[in-house]
Amino acid sequence: MMEWRQHDHVGLKVEADGHVAVITLNNPPAHTWTVHSLSALRDLVGALNADRDIYALVITGDGEKFFSAGADLKQFASGDKAAAREAARRFGEAFEALSGFRGVSIAAINGYAMGGGLECALACDLRIIEEHAQVALPEATVGLLPCAGGTQNLPRLVGEGWAKRMILLGERIDAHTALRIGLVEEKVAKGEAKTLALAWAHKAGKQSPTSIAACKTLVQATRTGTHASALVAEREAFVDLFDSADQAEGVNAFLEKRAAQWKNA
């Protein structure tokens, strides 16, 4: 049993469901982020990466009202730039770690996801929203800006126009609109996001985890690299999979008409 299962993670609850780690944001009432909970998320994702039994993670908020309302604004009331710099760095470390998780990450948006709450969901691979939930990046309303990937990750999903509508106008988006503009991949009834997220996570578990890690890296490389260089990297990564135990297992399991037993190696 890996250490993360017994360890206390500030502002987070975590449990294993088979090969899936379920992370629940737990800083009542609105599950706001603190420098301590952000550090806890960064360290937790690192521990999950090291646990070869974990293939996917689901992140959701406790209760039915909030996924996360983002940063606790009390920490910025003094105008202290050093505190602002530390908070921005911790947000970056946490959500870049989440984005770099080698498995499949799924956000189950069970309620309001505002500012750094939405940015957490944007750092995941896939997003499911409940029909009553709302999302926004309202930082400019209080003289700030999204500093945890929002200005970069949102336009990649929804295009520049909708990203500007949300960020520059502070527009709050309902679940139907979130689905329509591609901010989320699925909309479900109230209370059902976590269930579907777990179903997706277990579906991911049927794939080779070594393949998923390579595919995820390649897909995310489209954000920065050239098309030509990425095609070369894609072919190289395909050949590199032949160094893995999972490649031989996957092909032979198919040929022998049985379920593959992955080793994540």
Residue, then its C-alpha position, 0 to 999 in steps of 0.5 A: m500500500m502506497e504512502w499517499r493512502q495513509h497520508d493527510h492531505v491538507g484541504l483534500k480527501v483521497e481514496a482508491d477505487g481500484h486503479v483510480a484515485v478519487i480526490t475530493l476538494n474539502n475546504p468548506p464551505a466553498h473549497t477555496w484553495t490555499v497555498h497549503s492545499l495547492s502544495a498538497l495537490r502537487d505532492l499528491v499527484g507526484a505520489l500517484n505518478a509513482d504508484r504503478d497501481i494507479y491509472a487514472l484520477v477523478i477530482t471533485g468537490d465535497g457536497e453539492k454546491f461547490f466544486s471550488a470557488g478558487a483562491d481565498l481572496k483574503q490572502f490578497a487583501s493586504g496588497d502584499k506582492a510577495a504573498a501574491r508571488e507565492a500564491a501564483r507559484r503554488f497554483g502553477e506548481a499544483f495545476e502543472a503537476l495535475s496536467g502532467f499526471r501520466g494517467v487520465s484525469i477527470a474533473a467531476i464538476n459538481g457545483y460552482a467552479m470559479g477562478g482557480g476552481l475552474e482552472c483546476a478542471l481545465a488542467c484535467d484531461l476531461r470534464i463532466i459537469e452537473e446540470h446545476a453547476q456554473v463556471a467562471l473566471p471572474e478574476a478581473t472583477v476584483g482587479l486580478l487575472p487568472c494566474a493558474g493556466g486560465t488564460q492559456n488553457l481556456p482558449r485551447l478548449v473553447g477558442e479565443g472568442w469565448a475565452k475572452r467573453m468569460i475572462l474579459l467580461g467576467e461572464r458566468i457560464d451554465a452547464h448547457t453552455a459549457l457543453r455547447i462550447g466544448l468547455v466540458e465533454e459531458k453534462v449529467a444530472k445533479g449528483e451524477a458527475k462523480t459516477l460517470a467520471l469513475a466509469w470513464a476512469h475504469k474505461a481508461g483502465k482497460q487501455s494500456p497505461t504505458s500507451i496512455a502516458a505516451c498518447k497524452t504527452l503527444v496530444q498535449a505536445t500539439r499545444t506548443g510543437t510543430h506538426a511536422s516534428a510531432l509526427v516524427a515524435e509520434r512514430e518514435a513513441f510507437v516504436d518505444l512502446f515495444d520496450s514495454a511489457d504492456q505492449a507484448e501483453g496487449v497484443n497477445a491478450f487480443l490474439e488470445k481473446r482474453a482481457a489484458q493484465w497491465k503491469n504499467a511497465 
